[in-house]
């Protein structure tokens, strides 16, 4: 049967469509990413990117899986139920002890000389007013975390010897706040905005990580499986995060409704609350990685030294 020009045109169109699809020239199915997030300020750019459609612009379907603790987050990650998470450089060290399981691809938050992430505060009526007053005093921390690391390094820089630094493990931030307020705990290391809440309740700020900004950080981390199988999704994800960070930094008082909805800032602090500056596209330095290794080794927390080159990767940054 003789083909008509219309039939031939249709066949050509179908063939071209198939070729374009094979070459990536036509729209593809959105890639999915599941990210475990704690209700902390570090996660705000992810919430902003999701609400404003920045992930969708990069052909991504992102699900933010809210968890209430680090152990819950780690259980999901280890079970392969999420692709990524917000954690910290010390946590990455622990994950990669036996083999490389996760890769840090960007800072989530980072302290600066003008803006702290973590602070050491003293209980109301404790009489503690300086770093020297903390010598031999138990400070509430979450053990084997960035808070533990930051507490040691900041106090050592301020003049306390390792023998003078005493800590007690109180993993949950609400418990630390309650014990601090009641006077059962003389001092504690807290992240903002928990620090602001403690100060509102009469605590005294002793020192914070603005004195040593490189130690006050958190990171966005993906599993090795995600890095190997979803590299373009991770690149799109980080580009969307950059868009959200630009929005937040341009309007630090414009996200109070979202902060309230997501439980990222306590209600008593919301009126007039101004967000700290968020770090732009960057990753932890090798010097920070090696210092974290030295600290964890001193503490007897690690038995091997994971490779920086395999554990931190800046190639996904926009």
N, C-alpha and C positions, 0 to 999 in steps of 0.2 A: 504494500500500500504506500502511495506517495505521501510523504509528510508535508503538511501545509507550513507556510512561514510562521504562523502563530504557534504551532506545535514545536517547531524547531526553536523558537525563542524561549518557550517555557523550559525545554530541555537544557538549553544553554544557561538559563537563570538558575536551574536546580544544580547544575554542575559547578557553576561559579560559587554558589552558596556553600556547597560541600567543600570546595577548595579553600574558601575564606575561613570556614569553620575550622578546618584542619590546621590552618596557619595562624589561628588566633585572631582573625580579622573580624569576627562577629562576636556579639556579646556571649559570654560564658555564664554558667551557673555561678551564683555567689559562693564564695568560700566561707566556711564557718570557723569561728574561733570561740572557745569557751574560756573565760578568764575568772579565776578565783580572786575575789576582792573582799577585804575587811572593810568595815564602816569607818574609814580613816580619810583624812584630807588627801592623802597620796592618790586616792582613787578618783578624785573629782574630775580630772581631765577625761577619764574614760566615760564617766556619766555624761559629761558635756558633749563629747564626741558622739555618743549614742543618741542623745536627745536631739541634737542639731543635725543629725543625718550625715555626719562626716564619714562614718564607717560605710554607710550605704553608698556614698559617692565613690568609694574605692572597691565597690562590688564585694562587700563583706557583710556577713551576718554574724554579729558579735553578741554573745550572751554573757552578761556579767553575773557570776554565781556568787552571791553574798555568803560569806562564812563569818563565824563569830570568834574564831581563834586561829592562831598559827597552826596548832596541831590539826584542826579540821581542814584547813587549807592544804596542809602537807599530805593528809590522807587522800584527798581528791587528786592531788598531783601524782602521788605515787601509784594510785590505782588507774591512772590514765584517763580520769573522768574530766579533766580540764587540760587545755593546751598550755596555759600560762598563768601567771600569778604576779602579785606584788609581794616581794620579800626583801631580803637584805643581803649584803655581800657575805656576811658571816654564814647565813643560811645556805648560800650557794656553795661555800666551802664544804659544809657538811654533806650536802647532796652529792658532791662530786668526789667524795673520799675514795670509794672503791673503783668507780668508773665515772665518766662524764655523763651525767643524767640531765642536767639543765644548763642553759646558757643565758647569761644576763645580756640584754640587748639595749638597755637604756636606763638612765636614772629615772626614778619616779619622782622623788623629791631630793633636795640637797640643801643643807644649811649654807648660809653665806655669812660674811662678817657683819651684816646688818639684820639678818633674819635667822632665828634659831629653829631647829626641828625638835631637838630634845633638850630638856632642862633638868637640873637637880634643884629641888625645892625642899625647904625645911618646914616642919609642922608648926602651926600657930602655937606660940607660947613655949617653943622648944628652947629658945635662947640661942639657937644657931644662927649666926649672922655672916659667917665668912667660910671660905674653904678650909682654913685652919681649924675651925670649930668642928669640921666633919671628921677629923682624925679619930679613928677608932669607933665612929658612930655607924650603926647598921643602916645602910641605904637600901630601900626597897627597889628591886629591879626584876626584869624577866631574864632569867639565867640563860647564858649561851646564846644571846641575841645581840643585835646592834646596840641595844640599850646597855647591856653589860659591857660591851667593847667601848662604847662612848664614855661611860662612867669612869672606867679605868684610865683611858687615855686623856680625857679632859682634866681629871684630878691630878694625874701625874704631871701634866704640863703646868698645872697651877702650883705644884710644889709638894704634893703629898707623895710619900714613898709607897710602893706596893703593899708593904706591911701595915700601913696606916689606913688603907682603903678596905672597909668592911662592907659586905653586901649581904642581903637576905632575899631569897627567891620568893617573889609574890607575882605569879605570872599574869593575873588579870588586872588590867588597869583600873576598873571600878573598885576592886578590892584594895589596891594601893591608895587610891584617893580616899576611900572610907577610913582606912587605918591611919592615914596621915591626918585627916580631919579630927579623928577621935583622940589623937595624940599617942596611940599605941605604936605608931611608926614615927621616928624622929625625922626621917628624910626619905625622899624617893626621887627616882628618875622617871620623868614623864614626857610623852610627846605632846606637842600642841595639837588640839586645843585643850587637852586635859590639864596642861600647865596653867592655862588662863583660868580654868575652872578652880584649880587649887588656889591660885592667887586671889581670886574673887572670894574664896572662903577663908582668907586670912593667912595663907602660907607665904613664905618668904623665898624669893628667887635668890639662889646662892651663885650658880654659874650655869652657863649653857654652852651648846656646841658652836655658837658663833665665835668662841675663842679658839676653836680648832675645827673649822667648817668641813674639812675633808672627811671627818669621821661620822658626821650626821647625815646619813643618806639612806635611801631605799631604792630598789631597782625593779624594773619590769623584766621578768624571766620567763623563758619558754622551755618546754621540754625539748630534748634532742630530737624526738620524733617529729615535733612540730617544725623545728628548724630545718630538718631534712625534707619533710614532705609538704610544708606550706610556706616556703620562703617568700613568695610574692604576697601572700596574705599578711605575713608579719610586716613586710615593708609598707603595705597599705595601712595596716593598723597604726604603725608608728607615724606615718604621715598624717593620719587623722588626729592622733594625739597632739602632734605639733600644732595643728589648726586650733584645737581646743585650748592648748596652753597659751597661744597667742590671744585668744578671746579672754581668758581669765586674767592674764597679765595686763590687758588693756582696760579691764573693768573689774577690779578686785572687790568692789562692793556690790556687784550686780548678780550674785548667785545665791543670795540668802534663802530663797524659796527652795532651791535644789538642796542646799545644805541641810535645811530642815527636813525635807522629804526623805533624804537618804540617811538621816541621823548622823551626819558628819560633824556637826557642831552642837553642843548642848543649847537648848532654848534660851537660858539666861544670858548667853553670850551673843545671840544673833543680832540684836539691835545694834546697828552701826558697825558690825563685824567687817573687817577688811582682810581679805585673803593675803597670805604671804606670796612673794613672787615664786613662780614655778620655774624649775630649771628647764632650759631648752635642750635640744637634741645633743646628748653626750653620754658617755659611759664612764664607769670607774677607771681610774688610772692603774697602771701596774704597780706603782708605789703604794697605793691604798691597798691593793690586793696582797702585796707582800707584807705590809704592816699587819693586816688582819690575820694572815698566816702566822706571823711571829707572835701575835697576841694569843691566838687559839692554841699554838704550840706551848707557850708559857703556861697556859691554863690546863694543859693536858687534854684538850678537847679534840685534837686531831692527831692522827698517826701518819698521815701522808700529806704531801703538798701538791694539791691539784694545779694543773697548768693554767696560767692566766690566759694564754692564747686560745685554749680550748673552752674556757669557762666564761669569757667575756668577748663579745663580738659587736663591733660598731658598724659592720657592713650593711646592716638593715636600716640604719638611720637615713632620713631624707636629706 
